[in-house]
Amino acid sequence: MLHGQGSKLLQFPAKESGAEAARLFANEGAKVVVADLDAQKCETVAKAINDASPGRAIAVAGDVTDSEYLKRLVQKAAEFGNGKIHIIVNNAGYTWDGVIHKLSDKQWDKMVAVHGTAPFKLVQSAAPYFRVKDGESRVIVNISSTSGINGNAGQANYSFAKAGLVGLTKTIAKEWGPQFGVRANTIAFGFVLTRLTQAKEAGAFITTADGEKVSLGIPTKQLSTKVGGNEEKYADIPLRRPASPTEAARSILGVVSPLLSYVNGQTIMVTGGRNM
């Protein structure tokens, strides 16, 4: 699906749906840049891709809140793509939850930096490779969440930042669409089976760039209200199940692909029908 359109350079975290998307894009002919704070995981994902499709991936590990890293990421991507970048997928991030009256400044600032400022700065750094009049397709996809559309209790910081991505996407579409033909869309995911939606007591965590461990997941007392089979557990999802990481990755591929070449500036809800 992505063959014959020039190099396709993508920024993906090396976890779950990001890793799945990187593999899918490589299978479709893209050259993939795997970007994650976890250098070992980056290298592992890139190696797996190259074992299956030689020369399709590189790993560029670093902290997305570091402006100098983002500039280096863009430089490496352009070099890998023979001077061109055609696709950016802003999919890095995690959650650091807290109710409004207890949310710390650090929790707020970190979520805004990771989910809002970092995508903007990456796009800004890549501007010279997108503001090009050569007739080639260029696409930016920002990954948001239903929390950014509808809000979510305990996630004021995350919801605020993810909502901002919707405005950023529309602005990119309006600024870079008319002259350069750049498409920009947002994907807002609902319940996807990842570390962020498993029980917090399972012990998953992320270590931030400054060494702090942040627990990931949903407290068991919240999940425990969803008992029984899928009919009961996912009663608010018409499909009565969560999405798999592969399904999430496929939606990213679909939005980037030529099949949606006239879709621009939109927020595409990938939720199984939740929040209709």
C-alpha positions in Angstrom: 0.0 0.0 0.0 2.9 2.3 0.6 5.2 1.1 -2.2 6.1 3.3 -5.1 5.5 6.6 -3.3 9.0 7.5 -2.2 10.4 6.9 1.3 8.1 6.8 4.2 9.6 7.8 7.5 7.6 7.3 10.7 8.1 8.0 14.3 6.7 5.2 16.5 7.2 4.3 20.1 8.5 0.8 20.5 5.6 -0.4 22.6 2.4 -2.2 21.8 0.3 -0.4 19.1 3.3 1.7 18.1 5.5 -1.4 17.5 2.6 -3.1 15.7 2.2 0.0 13.4 5.9 0.1 12.7 5.8 -3.5 11.6 2.7 -3.0 9.5 4.1 0.0 7.7 7.4 -1.8 7.0 5.4 -4.7 5.5 3.7 -2.2 3.2 6.9 -0.8 1.9 7.7 2.0 4.3 11.0 2.9 5.8 10.4 3.2 9.5 12.0 5.2 12.3 11.4 3.6 15.7 11.6 6.3 18.4 11.2 5.5 22.1 12.8 6.5 25.4 13.7 2.8 25.9 16.8 2.3 23.8 16.8 -1.5 24.2 13.2 -1.8 23.1 13.8 0.5 20.2 16.6 -1.7 18.9 14.6 -4.8 19.4 11.7 -3.6 17.4 13.9 -2.2 14.6 15.9 -5.5 14.5 12.7 -7.6 14.2 11.5 -5.4 11.3 14.9 -5.6 9.5 15.0 -9.4 10.0 11.7 -9.7 8.1 12.3 -6.8 5.7 16.0 -5.9 5.5 16.8 -2.2 5.5 13.3 -1.1 6.5 13.9 0.3 10.0 16.3 2.3 12.2 16.1 3.0 15.9 16.6 6.5 17.3 16.0 6.4 21.0 15.5 9.6 23.1 13.3 11.8 25.2 10.6 13.5 23.1 10.5 16.4 25.6 14.1 17.3 24.6 14.0 19.7 21.7 17.5 18.7 20.6 16.6 15.1 20.5 13.6 15.9 18.2 15.9 17.8 15.9 18.3 14.8 15.8 15.3 12.5 15.2 14.2 14.5 12.2 17.8 14.6 10.8 18.2 10.9 11.2 14.9 10.3 9.5 15.7 12.5 6.6 19.1 10.8 6.1 17.4 7.4 6.2 14.9 8.6 3.6 17.4 10.0 1.2 16.6 13.5 2.1 12.9 13.1 2.4 10.2 12.5 5.1 6.7 11.7 4.0 4.9 10.6 7.2 4.9 11.5 10.8 2.9 9.6 13.4 2.9 11.3 16.8 2.2 8.3 19.0 4.5 8.7 22.0 3.1 9.0 25.5 1.8 7.5 28.7 -0.6 8.5 31.5 0.1 9.9 34.9 -3.3 10.2 36.5 -4.7 12.2 39.4 -7.9 13.9 40.4 -8.0 17.6 39.8 -7.6 18.7 43.5 -4.6 16.4 44.0 -2.8 16.7 40.6 0.8 18.0 41.1 2.4 20.6 38.9 4.9 17.9 37.7 2.1 15.6 36.6 0.4 18.4 34.7 3.6 19.8 33.1 4.9 16.3 32.1 1.6 15.3 30.4 1.3 18.6 28.5 5.0 18.3 27.5 4.8 14.7 26.2 1.4 14.8 24.6 1.1 18.4 23.4 4.4 20.2 23.2 6.5 17.3 21.8 4.2 16.6 18.8 4.2 20.3 18.0 8.0 20.6 18.2 8.5 17.4 16.1 6.2 18.8 13.4 7.9 22.2 13.6 11.3 20.6 13.3 10.2 18.6 10.3 8.6 21.6 8.5 11.4 21.9 5.8 10.5 18.3 4.7 6.8 18.9 4.6 6.6 22.4 3.1 7.7 21.1 -0.2 6.0 21.5 -3.6 7.1 18.3 -5.4 3.7 16.6 -5.8 4.5 13.8 -3.4 2.0 12.7 -0.7 2.9 13.8 2.9 0.8 12.9 5.9 0.8 13.7 9.6 -1.2 11.7 12.1 -1.5 12.8 15.7 -2.7 10.1 18.1 -5.3 11.4 20.6 -7.8 9.7 22.8 -11.5 9.8 23.7 -10.3 11.4 26.9 -9.3 14.4 24.7 -12.8 14.5 23.2 -15.0 13.7 26.2 -12.7 14.2 29.2 -12.1 11.5 31.7 -12.2 11.6 35.5 -8.7 11.5 37.0 -7.1 12.5 33.7 -7.4 16.3 33.5 -3.8 16.6 32.4 -3.9 13.9 29.8 -7.4 15.0 28.5 -6.2 18.6 28.2 -3.1 17.7 26.2 -4.9 15.2 24.0 -7.6 17.8 23.2 -4.9 20.2 22.1 -3.8 17.7 19.5 -7.1 18.1 17.7 -6.6 21.8 17.3 -3.0 21.3 16.3 -4.0 18.8 13.6 -6.6 21.2 12.1 -4.1 24.0 12.1 -1.6 21.9 10.2 -4.2 20.9 7.7 -5.1 24.6 7.1 -1.6 25.9 7.0 0.2 23.2 5.0 -2.7 21.8 2.9 -3.3 24.6 0.4 0.2 25.1 -0.8 1.9 21.8 -0.1 -0.9 19.2 -0.1 0.0 17.9 3.3 -2.8 16.0 5.0 -3.2 16.0 8.8 -5.6 13.9 10.8 -6.2 12.9 14.4 -7.0 9.4 15.6 -8.8 9.3 18.9 -8.6 5.8 20.4 -11.0 4.3 22.9 -10.3 1.2 24.9 -7.2 -0.5 23.5 -5.6 -3.4 25.3 -2.2 -2.0 26.4 -0.2 -1.3 29.5 -2.3 1.8 30.0 -5.6 -0.1 30.3 -4.6 -3.2 32.3 -4.9 -3.4 36.1 -2.5 -0.9 37.8 -1.8 -3.6 40.3 -0.1 -5.7 37.5 2.9 -3.5 38.2 3.6 -1.9 34.8 5.4 1.3 34.9 7.5 3.7 32.8 10.7 5.3 34.0 10.8 9.0 32.9 13.8 10.7 31.5 14.6 12.1 34.9 14.4 8.7 36.5 11.0 8.8 38.1 8.9 5.6 38.0 5.2 6.2 37.0 2.7 3.4 37.5 0.6 2.6 34.5 -2.9 1.1 34.3 -6.3 1.4 35.8 -6.9 0.7 39.5 -8.5 -2.7 40.2 -11.3 -1.1 42.1 -12.3 0.7 38.9 -11.9 -2.4 36.7 -13.7 -4.6 39.3 -17.0 -2.8 38.4 -16.7 -4.5 35.0 -17.4 -8.1 35.9 -18.7 -11.1 34.0 -18.3 -11.8 30.3 -17.6 -9.2 27.6 -21.3 -8.3 27.4 -21.2 -7.0 30.9 -17.5 -5.8 31.0 -17.8 -3.7 27.8 -21.5 -2.8 27.9 -20.6 0.8 26.9 -18.9 -0.5 23.7 -21.4 -1.6 21.0 -18.9 -4.2 19.7 -18.6 -5.5 23.3 -14.8 -5.8 23.3 -11.7 -3.6 23.4 -9.4 -3.2 20.5 -6.2 -5.1 20.1 -2.9 -3.3 19.4 -3.0 -4.7 15.9 -6.4 -3.2 15.3 -5.2 0.1 16.5 -2.1 -0.1 14.3 -4.3 -0.9 11.2 -6.4 2.2 11.8 -3.2 4.3 11.6 -2.1 2.6 8.4 -5.6 3.2 7.0 -5.6 6.9 7.7 -2.1 7.3 6.2 -2.8 5.3 3.1 -3.8 6.6 -0.3 -7.3 5.0 0.3 -8.1 8.1 2.5 -6.3 10.6 0.3 -9.2 13.2 0.5 -9.6 12.9 4.3 -8.0 16.0 5.9 -8.2 17.8 9.2 -10.5 15.2 10.7 -10.7 13.4 14.1 -11.3 9.8 13.4 -12.8 7.9 16.4 -11.5 4.3 16.8 -13.7 3.2 19.7 -15.8 0.2 18.6 -18.7 2.6 18.8 -18.2 3.9 22.3 -19.2 7.5 23.1 -21.5 7.8 20.1 
